[in-house]
Amino acid sequence: MSDKQRRATKAMWADPAKRKKRLAALASPARRAKICAAIAESWADPAVREKRSAAIVAAHADPEVRRKIGAASRARWDDPVIRKKMVAAMRAGKRRRRENTVLPP
């Protein structure tokens, strides 16, 4: 993406009316299904998968990227609303595992 395109995109998202319209279009079930299918199809290609996986591994090897990811993760955990949701999800998973465990008689 060129610098000109990046500025235009940023300006579009800054406009409340355009932002609302764009979010509504992106959130439609048909649009989401189409995007998910395209992503799944793309990742199914072994060459694309290898290239993207290598890029992700390389990015995560950078200490600056790891610092940013860690800071974002800590910030999310410090938000009480998000923390409550995450703890509830973790507990639900444990409860589901206990309920689905087959115990000997």
Backbone hydrogen bonds, N-H to C=O, Kabsch-Sander energy under -0.5 kcal/mol:
donor,donor_aa,acceptor,acceptor_aa,energy
6,R,2,S,-2.4
7,R,3,D,-2.3
8,A,4,K,-2.2
9,T,5,Q,-2.7
10,K,6,R,-2.4
11,A,7,R,-2.4
12,M,8,A,-2.2
13,W,9,T,-2.3
14,A,10,K,-1.3
15,D,11,A,-1.1
15,D,12,M,-0.7
19,R,15,D,-2.8
20,K,16,P,-2.3
21,K,17,A,-2.1
22,R,18,K,-2.7
23,L,19,R,-2.7
24,A,20,K,-2.1
25,A,21,K,-2.0
26,L,22,R,-2.5
27,A,23,L,-2.0
28,S,24,A,-0.5
28,S,25,A,-0.7
32,R,28,S,-2.7
33,A,29,P,-2.3
34,K,30,A,-2.1
35,I,31,R,-2.5
36,C,32,R,-2.6
37,A,33,A,-2.3
38,A,34,K,-2.1
39,I,35,I,-2.4
40,A,36,C,-2.6
41,E,37,A,-2.5
42,S,38,A,-2.3
43,W,39,I,-2.6
44,A,40,A,-1.2
45,D,41,E,-0.6
45,D,42,S,-1.1
49,R,45,D,-2.8
50,E,46,P,-2.4
51,K,47,A,-2.2
52,R,48,V,-2.8
53,S,49,R,-2.7
54,A,50,E,-2.3
55,A,51,K,-1.9
56,I,52,R,-2.4
57,V,53,S,-2.5
58,A,54,A,-2.5
59,A,55,A,-2.4
60,H,56,I,-2.5
61,A,57,V,-0.9
62,D,58,A,-0.6
62,D,59,A,-1.2
66,R,62,D,-2.2
67,R,63,P,-2.2
68,K,64,E,-2.2
69,I,65,V,-2.6
70,G,66,R,-2.5
71,A,67,R,-2.5
72,A,68,K,-2.4
73,S,69,I,-2.4
74,R,70,G,-2.6
75,A,71,A,-2.3
76,R,72,A,-2.3
77,W,73,S,-2.4
78,D,74,R,-2.0
79,D,75,A,-0.7
79,D,76,R,-1.0
83,R,79,D,-2.9
84,K,80,P,-2.2
85,K,81,V,-1.9
86,M,82,I,-2.7
87,V,83,R,-2.8
88,A,84,K,-2.2
89,A,85,K,-2.3
90,M,86,M,-2.5
91,R,87,V,-2.6
92,A,88,A,-2.4
93,G,89,A,-2.0
94,K,90,M,-2.0
95,R,91,R,-2.6
96,R,92,A,-2.8
97,R,93,G,-2.4
98,R,94,K,-2.4
99,E,95,R,-2.5
100,N,96,R,-2.1
101,T,97,R,-0.7
101,T,98,R,-0.6
103,L,101,T,-0.8
